[in-house]
């Protein structure tokens, strides 16, 4: 830490104590998030969105903000300097610097949460908030073996009995909703019912669970979901709202106090449109060079390179191994000893998964992590006819497996970044990007988590990890990423309707209608979340160029990447300022 006085012991103690209270409040108010993060004190609980509980939560968050007003510094130096001599010596000043960063990030989180608690955008008017928390709250104890099975069954059983109460709160709180949000909630009801019937039966069989209370509680929860579905279909559908946008003021709040960006929404949209035009031009030029009349003709060739039915599951691991070998051969990053195991989705998840926010790669818990992390791949049905298997394999071709399931998620992308995050001196940085019921644990983790994963794909392409055709396909990925940023901004500023957002995806990003509509709905539900991909990726590329110039002969890719990742899941904007300051002072 340079350029600022070191925090005093009194300041450090005050920040540390406040952060203890912040995290205690965070986990208690968000018990499903706590389970996914690996804090298991609240595994038997679901969120409480009753009027009294919401009032208490708002008062508690306001109290935390008031308490911490004197603790937050506007200096970006608060990020500290992980990897510096001070860190390796265990210098207390570095810990104090990260405490200052964490206070700043936690305060930003509280400010955005207070907006959410007072809006109709989340539990006050979004029926899918309740379905997501309910179904994943019950599934969460079974994704990893963090405790003996009997203990996890008991926690899930307690949560199952609470589903009826949470969905009753939904019927009280959600009187009208945008049609697309209601449709999503109805789909999630269908997924929940599949899990609570066939899924629980498969879970009991697979794990030999001898506890009739689980089945009884599941039946109660299934009845609650059926009632909720009937309410959504019969009443909420008849009171449609067109209020998809969070509004310009709220969107600006997410940018300033979530991503910690100075750019305005208009500037971001302008930049994204310019980058989309450039990506589109590269697609068209590349198609001509490859002897095709259009980008779609070239992209269709990707499907031809796919594994055989017998090789499908093994192909994931071989591609992962090759990716790691390439990264190590070029000394790109320190690769952790935290293996991935690609396994078919458990039988108990298969009927429910298509209807839910079900992730193949779900971030490992920040605490109580297993030694090997399971990556749940879509299974190939061996009983399907050859034509159906061929369609499945073309969809899950080598390019998709490599770019998405290996590089972006299971390898050098999210998995390596998560491993580093869990070791960060930043308490916020350790947990912020953990996947929860419908989004990551804290909004501020997004630009680093998604920015790094997209940057990592570019990096592997740069060093020969992608074929020429796969590198060409990255122009299409870039085009979609830019389009997502445009839609995120314009939808929430009220410049796009939901239908216009889907039209934009079709026309500007080459998406099919179903994908375009699904993406637009997701963007509408989570303001500020789609811009994080483009802004995070480009900020890392920009920082690499600047650090190359600053460090000159001392620059190494591995050193740069390890230092960047050592901050954890915190905004790239703050990391960038701190790294540039530290290395400028070191010249």
N, C-alpha and C positions, 0 to 999 in steps of 0.2 A: 504494500500500500504506500503510495507516494503522493506528494503534493498537498496533503491534508494532515492536520494534527491527528495523532492516534486517539481513538476513543478512550475516554477515561474508564477506570474500573467501575465507577458508579454508573456511567452510561451503559456499559456492557451488561452489568447486572440487571439494570432496569429493562433493557431490551430482552434479555434472556428470560426474565420472569414474565414479561408480557407475551413473548412467543409461546411459553408454556401454556398460558391461559388461552391464547388464540387456538392452538392445536387441540387442547382439551375441548374447547367449544366446537371446533370444526368436526371432530370425530363424533361427538355426542349428537350434534344436529344432523349429521349425515352418516348414519350407521351402515348403509350399504356401501358407500364409498370407503368407510373404514375397513370393512371386510376385504374389499379388493386391494386396499393398500397394505393389508397385513396387520392391522390393529384389530384384535378380536374381542375387545371388551364389550362390543355392542352387537355381536353376531345374532342375538335373539330378538333384535328390534328392527322395525321399519321406520322411515321418517314419519313425523307427525305434522300434518298440515291443517290441523284444526285452527279455528280463529285464535283461541287462547295460546296455542303453541307457536303460531306464526307471530303473534304479538310479542310473546316472550323472546323469540329468536331475534326479531327486529330490535328490541330493546337491548338485548345482549350484544348484538353486533354494533349498535350505535355506542354502547358503553365502551366496547373495545376500541373503537375508533377514537373516542374522546380521550381515553386513557393514553393512547399512543401518539397523540398529536405532536407532542414535543420530542418524540423518539425518531421520527422519520426525517432523514436528510435528503435534500434534492440532489446531492452530489452523486453522480453515477459511480464515483470512486467507492461507494458503499459496496460494490460488487466484490471488492477484495482482489487478491491475486493468487489463486490456487496454482500450484506448481512453482511458486517462487521460493527463494531461500527461506523466507519466513515460514512458509507452510512446512517445508521439510524439517525445520528446527522445532516445529510445534509452537511457534510464536503466538502468544495469546492475541496479539493485535489482528492477526488474520481472521481468527474466529470472531472477533468483534466486528470486523468489516463485513463478514457474512451475516452476522446478526442484523447489522444496519440494512443490508440488502433484503433480508427476509422480512423485516418490519415494513419496508417499502412495498414489497410484493404483497404481503398479507393485507396491508391497508388498501391497496388497489383491489384486491379480491373482495374485501368487505364492502367497498363502495359499489362494485358491480353487483354483488349479491343483494345489497339493499335495494338497488333498482329492480332486480329480478323479483324480490319478495313483494315489491309494491306494484308490479306490473301484471298484465294479463298474459304475459308471454310464457310463463312457466306454470307453476302449480296453480296460479289463479285463473288460468284460462286454457291450459293445454292438457287435454285428456291423456296424451301419451306419456306425460311425466309419471303418472300413477301406474300405468301398465308396466313401464320400464323398471321402475323401482321395485314393484311387486315381484315380477317374474325373475329378474336377475338377483334380487335379494334372496330368493329361495334357491336359485341355482348356484350362487356364489360359493357356498360352503363345499360344493362338490367338484369344483374345477381343479383344486390341488389338495394334496394330503397334508395340510398344515397342522392337523391335530388328529387324534384317533377318530375313526369313523363314527363311533357311537356319539362322540361329542359334537361332531358336525351334523349328524342326523338330528340330534336334540335341538341344535340351533335352528336348523331349517324347519323343524316341526313348529317351534315357537313362532317363527316368521309366517309360516303358513296360516296359523290361527289368527294372525294380525292382518292378513290380506283383506278380509271382509271389512274391517274398520277403515283401512286406508282407502279402499275403493268407495266406501260410504262417504268419506271426506271428499272424494272426487265428485260424487254426485251433488254434494252441497256446493262445492267451490266452482265447478265448471258448468255453467248454465248455457253457455254458447261458445262456439269455437269455429275457427276456419275449417271448411269442409275437409281439406286435405289432412289436417291434423286429426280430425275425427276418424277419417279412413285409416290413418296409420295406427291409431289406438285400437280400432276394430281388428286390424290385422294382428296386432300384438295380443289382443284377447284370444284370437284363434291360435296363435302360437303358444300362449300360456295354457290353454285348454289341452293342446296336444302334449305339452310337457306334463301337466298335472294328471293326465290319464295314462297314455301309453309310455310317456317318458318316465314317470315315477315307477310304473310297473317294471320297466327295463332297468332302472336304477336299483330297485329292490332285488331283482334277479341277478344283475351283474355283480353287485357287492354283497349278496346274501344278507340283506338287511332283515333282521328278525325283530321288527318293531311295528306293530299294527297301528301305533299312534301316528306314524308318518302317513300311512295310507288314509287314515281317517281325517287328518288335517288337510291333506291334499284334496280330498273330496269336498271339504268345506271351502277351500280356496277356489276350486273349480266352480262351485255354485256361485261364489261371489263374482268371479269373472263373467259367468253367464249373465248374471243380473246387470253387471256393468255394461256388457256388450248390448244388452237389450235397451238399457237407458241411453247409450250413445246412439243406437240405431233409431230408437223411437222418439227421442226427445232432442238431443243435441243436434242431430242432423236437421231437425225442423227449425233450428235457430242459428243458421249459418252466419259466421262473421267473415268479413274480408280483411280483417286486421292482421296481416302477416308481418308488417314492418315494425321494427322496434322504434324507428324514428331517428332522425339525424343526431339529436342530442345524446341519446343512449348509445348509438353506434360510435360516436366520438369518445364517449366514456370508455367503451371497450378498447378503443385504439390507444387512448392516453394512459389508462390505468390497468389495462390488461396486457397489451402488447408493449406498452411504454414507447410509443411512437409519437413523434411530433407531426408527422404527415397528416394532412386532412384527408377525409374520405374522397373528396373530389380529386386530389392529387394522386391517390392510390388508384382510383378508377382510370384516370388519364394514363398513368404509367402502365397499368395492366392492359389497356386497349392497345397501346403502342407495342408492347411485348407480344401480344397476341397476333398483331399484324405481321411482326417479324417471324414468329413461329410458323404462321400460315405460309409465308413466302418460302421459308426453308422447306416446308413440306412439298410445296408445288415444284420448287426447283429440284429437290431430291427425287421426286417421282419421275421427272423428265430424264434425269441422269440414270435412273434405273430402268428406263425403257417402258414406263407406264404412262397411261393417259391421265391418271388421277391418283391422289394419295390413297384413296380407299382401295384402289387396285393393288397398290404395293402392300398396304397393311393386311390385305386378305391373304397374302403369301405367308404371313407369320403362322397361320393356323396349320399349315402343312407340316411344320416341324414340331412334332409332338411325340411323346413316349408311346410305346405299345401298351396294350392293357396289362401285360405281365410286368412291365417295367414302371408303371405309373407311380406307385408309392415310393419305390426306391430312387426314382429320379430326383425327388426333392433333396434327399440327403446327398446324393452325388453332386448336385449343383451347389449345395451349401459348402461341401468340402472343397470344391474347385474355387469357389468365391473366397474362402478363407485363405487357401494357398496363394491365390493371386495377390490378395491384400498383404500377406506376409512377405511374398517375394519382392514386392515393390516398397515394402516398409511404409505402408500408408497409415497404419494406426496400430496401437497396442491391442491385440485381439484377446479378449478375456477368456478365462477357463470357465465358461458357463455354457455348456452344450445345449443345443436344440435337438429335440427328438420329434421328427415328423410322424404323426400317428393319425389314423382315421378318426373322425369325430366319434365320440362315444355314442353307443346306440341310444342312450337316454336323451340325447340332444337332437337326434336327426330329424324327427318329424316337426319339432318346434322351430329349429334354427332358421328355415327359410322365411319365417314370419317375424323374426326378431332382429335386433341389433346384435347379431351374433358374429364375433370376430374369430377368424382363424388364428391370428396371433393376438392374444390379449396380454398386455404388459404383465410381466411377473409382478407379484406383490413387492413393494419396497422393503417389507419386513417379512420374516418367516418364508423365505424363498426356498423352493426345492433345488437340489443340486443340478437337476436336469429339467429344462422347461419344455412342456409338451406344446407342439404346434399342431392345431387340430385341422387337418386337411379334409376337403370334401371327398368322401369315399366314392370310388368307382364301383357301380353295381355289377358284380360278376354275372348276375343272371340276366342283365339287359341284353337285348338283341344287338348284333354287331353294328347296325346302323346307329343305334342310340349311343353305344360306346364310342363310336367314331366321332359323333357330334360332341360328346362330353370331352374327349381328348383334344379335339380341335379348339375347344373353348379353353381348355387347360393345357395350352401348348407350352413349349420350352420357354418362349419369350415371357409369357405370363408367369410361369413358375419361377424363372430366374429373376426378372425385374421386380415382381410384386412380392412373391412369397419367400424368396431368398434374400435378395439385396435390400429391398426397401424395408421389409418387416423382420424376417427371421435371422438376418446376418448382420452385415456391417451397418445397416440402417438402424431401425428401432432397437434391435436387441443389444447391439454394442453401445448405443447411446444410453439405454436404460441401465445397463451394468455400470456405466460411469456415473450416471445420475445417482444411483443408490449409494455411491461413495462420496458424493459431494459434501463439502462442509456446509452447504446451504440446506437447511431443513426443508424449505419450500422446494428447492431443486430436487430433492430426493423423491418427492411424492407427486409433484404437479402433473406429470404426464402419465400417471397410472390410469389405465382404462377402467371406467366405472360403468354404471348402468346404461348411460346414453352418451357420455362424453368424458373427457379426461378430468382428473380430480380438481385441477385448478387451471383456469383459463390461461394464466401467464406462462404455462409450460409449452404452449402450442408452437410458437415460432421456432424454438429449438428442436422439439421432437419431430415435427413434420418438416421443418426446414432441413435438418440434418439428413433425414431419411431420403428426401428428394435429391439433395446435394450428393449423397452417397451413391445414388444411381448414376448421376453425372460422372462422379469420380471413377466408378468401376468401368464405365464406358470409355473414359479417357485413357485408362490403362489396359484396355483390351478385354475387359470382362463381358462385353456385349458383342454380338455379331454385327455386321454392317446393317442388316435388316432391323435388328433390335435397337441399334443406335438411331436409325431412321424413325422408328416408332416412338422414340423419346421426344421427337418434335411434336408428335400428336399429344403426348402426355403434357408437354409444355403448353400447347395450345389450350388444352382443357384446364390446366392449372390457372392460366391467365383468365379464361372465361369465368372460372369460379370466383376469382377475385372481383371481377366486374359485377357479376350477379350479386355477390354478397353486399357490395356497396350500394348498388342501385336499387336492389329490392328493399333494403332497410331504410334508404332515403326516400322511398315512395316513388322512385322513378320507373320501376318495373312492377307490374302485377305478377302474380305467380305464373300465369299463363305466358306472359311476355318473357319471364325468366326462362321457362322451358323452351320457348321459341328461340331465344338467344343461344341456348346450348345446342339446339339442333342446327341452327344456321351458322354459328361461329365456331363451334367446337366439334362438329361432326358427330354428335351423340344421337342415338336412336331415341324415339319419343319416350318410351318407358323409362330409360335411364335419365333422360333430361328432366322428366317430371319428378322422379324420385330425388334427384340431386337438388332440384329447386325447392322441394319440400324440406329437405334436410337443411339447406341454407336458411330457409325462413325460420326454422325452429331454433337455430343456434347462431345468432348474429355475431359477426366478427370472426367466426371459426374458419371460413373458407379462405380468407385473405392470408392466413398464417402460412400456407404452403408456399405461395409465391414470394411473400415478403421475407420469410425465414430463409428460403433457399438462396435468394439473390443477396441477402445480407451476408450470408456465409461466403459466397463467391467473392463479394466485394471485400470482405475482411481478409480473405486469403490473399488477394492482390495487394492490399495495403500492407499486410504483414510481410509479404515477400519483399516489398520495397524497403520497409523499415529495418528488417533483420538482415537483408542482403545475404552475405555468405553464411550467416548463422541459421538461416531459415531451412527447416526440413518439414516435409509434409507430416511425418509422424509427430514431430514436436508440436506443430500447429494444431493438428487434429486432437491430440491428447489434451493439450491445454484448453482448447475450445470445449471439449466434452467434459472436462473436469469441473466446470461450473455447475453441471446438472441441468435440469429442465427449467431454465429461467430465460427471460426474453433475450434473444440474440442482440437486440439493440443495446442493452446494458452490458452484455459481455463484450461486444465490439468496442465500445467506448473504453472499457477498463483495460482490455488487452492493448489497445493502441496507446493509451496513456502510459501503461507500464513499460512497454517496449520503446516508446519515445524517450522516456526518462532514462532508460538503460543505455541509450546510444552514447 
